Amino acid sequence: MTLPTETIGSIPRSETLMQAQRQYDAGNIDAATMETFYSDAVQQTMRELEATGSPIITDGEQRKTHSFATYSVESGKNIAPDGLEIPFSDGHVRRLPRLTAGPFRYALSAADTLAMARQYTQLPMKQAIISVSAMSLLYPTDGIPGYSRETFLDDLVDEQEKEIRGCFAAGAQKVQIDFTEGRLALKLDPSGSVLNSFIELNNRVLARLVDAERHAIGIHTCPGADHDATHSADVDYAELLPSLFELKARDFYIAMAAEADPERGLKIVARYLKPWQRAFIGVIDVNDPRIETPEEVCARVLQAARHIPLAQLGTTDDCGYSPFCDDTSTSRETAFAKIKARVEGTAMAARKLTVQRGMLHE
């Protein structure tokens, strides 16, 4: 028996890439030179991910300029930097961009970055994309003259449908929708109305896909991971998970290793997970600088297996590693070591579970 295991997406940028990005932003190097740095970073990252034994890999989101959340609009002409502020537990703040005019269009599609990376590996690839609900936060609360919120949302849904289909066309085996704002929505609005609107908006996109496509879609939820801090870890999973599993997707990547009470969290997952869905449980705390051992990972997998049917169980990391380009809190070496521990610990747990299952059948 094997258990599926997948990386979320982001891998820390090298100092070389970060320096090049700063030089490019300052206008000191041109786009062609920057492309060389991106290409080198993607190839190196994918080689190192292959070396961890990962059965499916990403490009490490090395081309997503400044962050996993804003890659699709950063070079757009109708974007201002003064959007919604997101405070983190250590006191630092990230700020989303603000849409200034319509129509809304992606300036960069993750399908394009995947197409460039696909040539560097024979392994299956997944592609992480930002959710439409996160992107909906770019529309200003006071509106845009001549461009209604309803029209914006229609355009946004169209753009993400194109991105998802483009990822599949470029060779993605899985497309992961980053929904980190799900838990945050409950912090911003404890009534749940914002979360419900986010679920509805994402389902507008998912409803356009055929069953085979939805079966290759995963939803990632976490409380944030930036400079070893979170934005919504204090929000109870009991408030999020019942709504989360209403999304029309098969796979769900759920941060769990850093939870204060993972046993309780696993029970909630088991209660609301639908029979056709699969839960990839986080067994690596990406905000903890300590590298877990395969034995620790194995123990976390076995704990999850006590609650979730094996056919519906997989493993992952709690979040991506350093999903913002200036986050140096986690080194590349640490990230790859943690991923390797997850892969090995998951295989160790699968062997133990196979033996246990065989004993039960004797």
C-alpha positions in Angstrom: 0.0 0.0 0.0 1.2 3.5 -0.8 -0.1 6.8 0.5 0.0 9.9 -1.8 2.2 12.7 -0.7 2.6 16.2 -2.2 4.4 19.4 -1.7 2.2 22.5 -1.5 4.1 24.7 -4.0 6.6 27.4 -2.9 10.3 26.7 -2.2 12.5 29.5 -0.8 14.3 31.5 -3.4 18.1 31.5 -3.5 20.0 34.6 -2.5 21.1 34.8 -6.1 17.5 34.9 -7.4 16.4 37.4 -4.7 19.3 39.7 -5.5 18.5 39.5 -9.2 14.8 40.3 -8.5 15.8 43.4 -6.6 18.1 44.5 -9.4 15.3 43.9 -11.9 12.8 45.9 -9.9 15.3 48.7 -9.6 15.7 48.7 -13.4 19.3 47.6 -13.3 18.9 44.4 -15.3 16.7 43.8 -18.3 13.9 41.2 -18.8 16.1 38.8 -20.8 18.7 38.7 -18.1 16.1 38.2 -15.5 14.7 35.3 -17.5 18.1 33.6 -17.3 17.9 33.8 -13.5 14.4 32.4 -13.4 15.3 29.5 -15.7 18.3 28.6 -13.6 16.3 28.8 -10.4 13.5 26.6 -11.7 15.9 23.9 -13.0 17.8 23.8 -9.7 14.7 23.7 -7.6 13.1 20.9 -9.6 16.3 18.8 -9.5 16.4 19.2 -5.7 12.7 18.3 -5.4 13.4 15.2 -7.5 16.2 14.3 -5.1 13.8 14.2 -2.1 11.9 11.3 -3.6 8.8 13.3 -4.2 6.5 11.5 -6.6 5.0 14.7 -8.0 6.8 18.0 -8.0 6.3 21.8 -8.7 8.5 24.5 -10.1 8.8 25.9 -6.6 6.9 29.0 -7.7 10.3 30.5 -8.6 8.9 32.6 -11.4 6.1 34.1 -9.3 8.0 37.3 -8.9 7.0 38.6 -5.5 4.4 36.2 -4.0 2.2 33.2 -4.6 -0.8 35.6 -4.2 -0.1 38.4 -6.6 1.8 36.8 -9.5 -1.1 37.2 -11.9 -1.5 41.0 -11.6 1.9 42.5 -10.6 2.8 43.7 -14.0 -0.7 44.9 -14.8 -1.3 48.6 -15.6 -4.5 48.9 -13.6 -3.0 47.9 -10.2 -2.1 50.1 -7.3 -0.1 48.9 -4.2 -2.4 50.2 -1.5 -5.0 47.4 -1.1 -6.2 45.3 1.8 -3.8 44.9 4.7 -3.3 41.4 6.2 -1.7 41.5 9.7 0.4 38.5 10.9 0.9 37.2 14.4 4.4 38.7 14.8 3.1 42.2 14.0 4.2 42.5 10.3 1.7 43.3 7.6 1.3 42.2 4.0 -0.7 44.3 1.6 -2.6 43.2 -1.4 -2.7 45.3 -4.5 -5.8 47.3 -5.5 -7.6 47.2 -8.8 -7.9 50.8 -10.2 -9.8 50.2 -13.4 -11.4 47.5 -15.6 -11.5 45.2 -17.3 -9.7 42.7 -15.1 -7.2 40.4 -16.9 -4.3 38.2 -15.7 -1.0 39.7 -16.6 0.7 36.3 -16.0 -0.9 32.9 -15.9 0.5 30.0 -13.9 -0.1 27.9 -17.0 2.7 29.9 -18.7 5.2 29.2 -15.9 4.2 25.5 -15.9 4.8 25.2 -19.6 8.3 26.6 -19.2 9.1 24.3 -16.3 7.6 21.1 -17.8 10.7 20.4 -20.0 12.9 20.0 -17.0 11.5 16.8 -15.5 9.9 13.5 -16.4 8.0 13.3 -13.1 4.3 14.3 -12.8 3.9 18.0 -12.0 1.3 20.0 -10.1 0.7 23.7 -10.4 -0.5 25.9 -7.6 -2.7 28.9 -8.4 -4.3 31.6 -6.3 -8.0 31.4 -5.7 -10.6 33.7 -7.2 -11.8 34.5 -3.7 -8.3 35.9 -2.8 -8.2 37.8 -6.0 -11.7 39.2 -5.3 -10.1 41.2 -2.5 -8.4 43.4 -5.1 -11.6 45.2 -5.9 -11.9 48.3 -3.8 -14.7 48.7 -1.3 -15.8 52.0 -2.7 -16.1 50.5 -6.2 -14.7 51.5 -9.6 -16.7 54.0 -11.8 -18.0 52.2 -14.9 -16.8 48.8 -13.7 -19.2 47.1 -11.3 -18.1 44.5 -8.8 -20.4 42.0 -10.5 -18.7 42.6 -13.9 -15.3 42.3 -12.2 -16.3 38.9 -10.7 -17.5 37.7 -14.0 -14.2 38.6 -15.6 -12.3 37.1 -12.6 -14.1 33.7 -12.9 -13.4 33.7 -16.7 -9.7 34.3 -16.1 -9.3 31.5 -13.6 -11.2 29.1 -15.8 -8.7 29.9 -18.5 -5.8 29.5 -16.1 -6.9 26.1 -14.9 -7.6 24.7 -18.4 -4.3 26.2 -19.5 -2.5 24.3 -16.7 -4.0 21.0 -17.7 -3.1 21.7 -21.3 0.5 22.5 -20.3 0.7 19.0 -18.6 -0.3 19.5 -15.0 -1.4 16.3 -13.4 -2.8 18.3 -10.5 -3.9 21.9 -10.0 -4.0 23.2 -6.5 -6.0 26.3 -5.6 -4.5 28.2 -2.7 -7.3 29.1 -0.3 -5.4 30.5 2.6 -7.9 33.3 2.9 -10.6 30.8 3.9 -9.5 30.8 7.6 -8.7 34.5 7.4 -12.2 35.2 6.2 -13.6 34.0 9.6 -11.2 36.3 11.4 -12.3 39.3 9.4 -16.0 38.3 9.6 -16.9 35.8 12.4 -20.5 35.6 11.1 -19.3 33.4 8.2 -20.9 35.5 5.4 -17.6 36.4 3.8 -16.5 32.7 4.0 -19.7 31.6 2.4 -19.3 34.1 -0.4 -15.8 32.8 -1.0 -17.0 29.2 -1.2 -19.7 30.3 -3.7 -17.3 32.2 -5.8 -14.8 29.3 -6.1 -17.6 26.9 -6.9 -18.6 29.2 -9.8 -15.2 28.3 -11.3 -15.3 24.6 -10.3 -18.8 24.2 -11.7 -17.5 25.0 -15.2 -15.1 22.0 -15.1 -16.0 18.4 -16.0 -15.7 15.6 -13.4 -12.3 14.5 -14.6 -10.9 18.0 -14.2 -12.5 18.5 -10.8 -10.9 15.2 -9.7 -7.5 16.7 -10.5 -8.2 19.8 -8.5 -7.0 20.3 -4.9 -7.8 23.0 -2.4 -5.2 24.2 0.1 -6.0 25.7 3.4 -3.6 27.0 6.0 -3.4 29.9 8.5 -0.6 31.6 6.5 3.2 31.1 6.6 5.3 34.2 6.3 8.5 35.0 8.3 7.5 32.0 10.6 4.2 33.8 11.4 0.5 33.2 10.7 -2.5 35.3 10.0 -5.3 33.2 11.3 -4.1 30.2 13.4 -6.4 31.3 16.2 -9.5 30.6 14.1 -11.2 27.3 15.1 -11.2 24.6 12.4 -14.7 23.7 13.5 -15.8 27.0 11.9 -14.0 26.5 8.6 -14.0 22.8 7.7 -17.7 22.2 7.3 -17.8 24.9 4.6 -14.5 24.0 3.1 -15.7 20.5 2.1 -18.6 22.1 0.2 -16.1 23.1 -2.5 -16.6 21.0 -5.6 -13.1 19.4 -5.6 -11.7 16.0 -4.7 -8.5 16.8 -2.8 -7.9 19.0 0.2 -4.5 20.0 1.6 -5.1 20.8 5.2 -2.5 22.3 7.6 -2.4 20.2 10.7 1.2 19.7 12.1 1.3 23.1 13.8 -2.3 22.9 15.2 -2.5 23.2 19.0 -4.8 20.1 19.1 -4.3 18.1 15.9 -6.3 15.2 17.3 -9.3 17.4 17.5 -8.6 18.8 14.0 -8.5 15.3 12.5 -11.8 14.4 14.1 -13.4 17.4 12.5 -11.9 16.5 9.1 -13.2 13.0 9.4 -16.7 14.2 10.4 -17.1 16.5 7.3 -15.0 14.8 4.6 -17.3 13.5 1.9 -16.8 9.9 0.7 -15.5 11.0 -2.7 -13.0 13.5 -1.2 -9.4 13.0 0.0 -7.6 14.8 2.8 -3.9 15.5 2.4 -3.0 16.1 6.1 -0.1 18.5 7.0 2.6 16.5 8.7 5.4 19.1 8.5 5.3 22.4 10.3 6.9 24.9 7.9 7.1 27.6 10.5 9.2 25.5 12.8 13.0 25.7 11.9 13.5 22.2 13.4 13.6 19.5 10.8 11.2 16.7 11.6 12.4 13.1 11.5 10.8 10.5 9.3 9.7 8.7 12.6 7.9 11.8 13.7 6.2 12.1 10.4 5.2 8.4 10.5 3.6 9.0 13.9 1.6 11.9 12.6 0.4 9.8 9.6 -0.6 6.9 11.9 -2.5 9.4 14.1 -4.4 10.7 11.0 -5.1 7.1 9.8 -7.0 6.4 13.1 -9.6 8.9 11.9 -9.5 9.1 8.1 -10.0 6.1 5.8 -6.8 5.1 4.1 -8.3 5.4 0.7 -9.0 9.1 1.5 -5.7 9.9 3.2 -2.6 11.6 1.9 0.2 13.8 3.4 1.6 17.2 2.7 3.4 20.1 4.3 1.3 22.6 6.3 2.0 25.4 3.8 4.4 26.4 1.1 7.9 27.4 2.1 8.6 31.2 2.0 5.7 32.0 -0.4 6.8 35.7 -0.4 10.0 36.5 -2.3 11.6 38.4 0.6 11.0 35.7 3.3 14.4 34.3 4.3 13.2 32.7 7.6 13.5 29.2 6.0 16.6 28.1 4.1 16.3 26.0 0.9 18.3 23.3 2.7 15.8 23.2 5.5 12.8 23.1 3.2 14.2 20.2 1.1 15.2 18.3 4.3 11.7 18.7 5.6 10.2 17.5 2.3 12.5 14.5 2.3 11.4 13.6 5.9 7.8 13.8 4.8 8.3 11.5 1.8 10.3 9.0 3.9 7.9 9.2 6.9 4.9 8.7 4.8 6.4 5.6 3.2 7.3 4.3 6.6 3.7 4.8 7.8 2.4 3.1 4.7 4.5 0.0 5.4 3.3 -0.1 9.0 -0.3 0.3 7.9 0.1 -2.5 5.3 1.3 -4.8 8.1 -1.5 -3.8 10.4 -4.0 -4.4 7.6 -2.5 -7.8 6.9 -2.8 -8.8 10.5 -6.4 -7.7 10.6 -7.2 -9.9 7.6 -5.5 -13.0 9.0 
